[in-house]
Amino acid sequence: MTRTFDGFPPGKTRHTQIPALFFSELLPQIDDLGELKVTLFCFWALHQKEGKFRFLRQHDFCADAALMSGLPLREGQTPETSLRAALARAVARGTLLQGTANDEALYFMNTAQGREALRQLQAGTWQPDNSGQAQQLLPERPNIYALYEANIGMMTPLIADWLKDAEHEYPADWLAEAIHAAVANNKRSWNYIKAILKRWQTEGRGDAQHEGVVERNGQRKIAGNIEDFIKR
């Protein structure tokens, strides 16, 4: 049964930059689904990397369950062999550059930075860290609009405007935590959420009380009397 896509949620979503040249020149050449998926994964995963040069090890690919489960499998193939074949195709096409450090393959995007990384790697003037650990690639978090609709209620144009303003005024984790706190206290209203945010902004979010939320009888509760704060 084919899985369906519910569509992109309203409001701001995280984006991954892909050069226009990919669509005009590279995409028409790619005739293998595995190679296409691995190439798109590289754009997304490398964007999350940090450091002087960005690269992926094979276990960075293997650690992503969504990628591995979606790779096409020909007869007799495992996801790992399908991955190796897709990477080999991307390297042969020139989309990815492959180097070696400590007997381990490193994959760079074929950009100016990637070419410089490979040059320095081969010249011995740069070496990656030897942690050998796969970078944790964070899953896409729901945006604040989807989070509100899923936990509080229907989105209206007025509430959308309030959330848009709140995104500019408060950190994203504050907004998500305030919504979860409103649900935990069965106070599913924007006024209650706004009061939590205002209190945190005024009085701070103490680590000792888990950013203003404490555990009571297994449930998360807002420290203090938020109802009084709403009236201010």
Stockholm file with secondary structure:
# STOCKHOLM 1.0

chainA/1-232         MTRTFDGFPPGKTRHTQIPALFFSELLPQIDDLGELKVTLFCFWALHQKEGKFRFLRQHDFCADAALMSGLPLREGQTPETSLRAALARAVARGTLLQGTANDEALYFMNTAQGREALRQLQAGTWQPDNSGQAQQLLPERPNIYALYEANIGMMTPLIADWLKDAEHEYPADWLAEAIHAAVANNKRSWNYIKAILKRWQTEGRGDAQHEGVVERNGQRKIAGNIEDFIKR
#=GR chainA/1-232 SS CCCCCCCCCSSCCCCCCCCHHIIIIIGGGCCCHHHHHHHHHHHHHHHHCCSSSCCEEHHHHHTCHHHHHHSCCCTTCCHHHHHHHHHHHHHHHTSEEEEEETTEEEEEESSHHHHHHHHHHHHTSCCCCSCCCCCCCCCCCCCHHHHHHHHTCCCCHHHHHHHHHHHHHSCHHHHHHHHHHHHHTTCCSHHHHHHHHHHHHHHCCCGGGTTTEEEETTEEEESSCHHHHHTC
#=GC SS_cons         CCCCCCCCCSSCCCCCCCCHHIIIIIGGGCCCHHHHHHHHHHHHHHHHCCSSSCCEEHHHHHTCHHHHHHSCCCTTCCHHHHHHHHHHHHHHHTSEEEEEETTEEEEEESSHHHHHHHHHHHHTSCCCCSCCCCCCCCCCCCCHHHHHHHHTCCCCHHHHHHHHHHHHHSCHHHHHHHHHHHHHTTCCSHHHHHHHHHHHHHHCCCGGGTTTEEEETTEEEESSCHHHHHTC
//
